[in-house]
Amino acid sequence: MIYQQPKRRGLAAVSRERRQAIARLGARASVASRRAHRWTREEARLAAQQGVAVRRARRAAVQALITRFLPPVLVHSEELSTLPPCLPVSEETTPHELD
């Protein structure tokens, strides 16, 4: 039996140029109905600053957990890079307070 490719349906059956024309119409309609958003330079800059602030806060929280639950010997050693990214918490785990 000879394999026959199935017929294309929907947008797959439409030529590339026609698909692009349909996409352009949708983009214009979304801009006209004020549902699309174009970023200004200032908005993009503020969004980037917020993203950086979130990453810094998350990194600080992870570092605080590492320094709280690991002995000080491991915190500043090369062995830290060999630990798994998520440390399992068990009942034997006790917080290690730094001096």
C-alpha positions in Angstrom: 0.0 0.0 0.0 1.3 3.4 -0.9 1.3 6.1 1.8 -0.7 9.2 0.9 -0.3 12.4 2.8 -3.5 13.6 4.4 -5.1 16.6 2.8 -4.2 19.9 4.5 -7.1 21.5 6.3 -7.7 25.0 7.8 -4.9 27.5 7.5 -2.5 24.8 6.5 -4.2 24.6 3.1 -4.0 28.4 2.6 -0.9 29.9 0.9 1.7 31.7 3.0 0.9 35.1 1.5 -2.8 34.7 2.3 -2.0 33.6 5.9 0.2 36.7 6.3 -2.6 38.9 5.0 -5.0 37.4 7.5 -2.5 38.0 10.3 -2.1 41.6 9.3 -5.9 42.2 9.3 -6.0 40.7 12.8 -3.2 42.9 14.0 -4.9 46.0 12.6 -8.2 45.1 14.1 -6.7 44.5 17.6 -4.9 47.9 17.5 -8.1 49.6 16.3 -10.2 48.0 19.1 -7.4 49.1 21.6 -6.8 45.5 22.7 -3.2 45.5 21.5 -0.4 47.2 23.3 2.6 48.9 21.9 5.4 49.4 24.4 7.0 52.8 24.6 10.7 53.0 25.6 9.8 54.3 29.1 7.3 51.4 29.6 9.8 48.8 28.5 12.5 50.3 30.7 10.2 50.2 33.8 9.2 46.6 33.0 12.8 45.6 32.7 13.6 47.2 36.1 10.7 45.4 37.7 12.0 42.1 36.3 15.5 42.7 37.6 14.1 43.6 41.1 12.1 40.4 41.2 15.1 38.3 40.2 17.3 40.0 42.8 14.7 39.5 45.5 14.3 35.8 44.6 18.1 35.3 44.5 18.4 36.9 48.0 15.7 34.7 49.4 17.4 31.6 48.1 20.7 32.8 49.5 19.1 33.4 52.9 17.7 29.8 52.9 21.1 28.4 52.0 22.9 30.3 54.7 20.2 29.4 57.2 20.0 25.6 56.6 23.6 24.8 55.6 26.6 24.7 57.9 28.9 27.7 57.4 31.6 25.4 56.1 29.5 24.4 53.1 28.1 27.9 52.4 31.5 29.3 51.4 33.1 26.2 49.9 33.3 24.7 46.5 31.1 21.8 47.6 28.0 24.0 47.4 28.1 23.7 43.6 27.8 20.0 43.8 24.6 20.0 45.9 21.3 19.4 44.1 19.3 22.6 43.3 16.5 21.7 45.7 17.5 20.6 49.1 15.0 18.1 50.6 13.6 19.2 54.0 13.1 16.4 56.5 12.4 16.2 60.2 16.1 15.9 60.9 16.8 19.2 59.2 17.2 21.9 61.8 18.0 25.6 61.1 21.6 26.5 61.6 21.9 30.0 63.0 25.0 31.9 62.0 26.9 33.8 64.6 
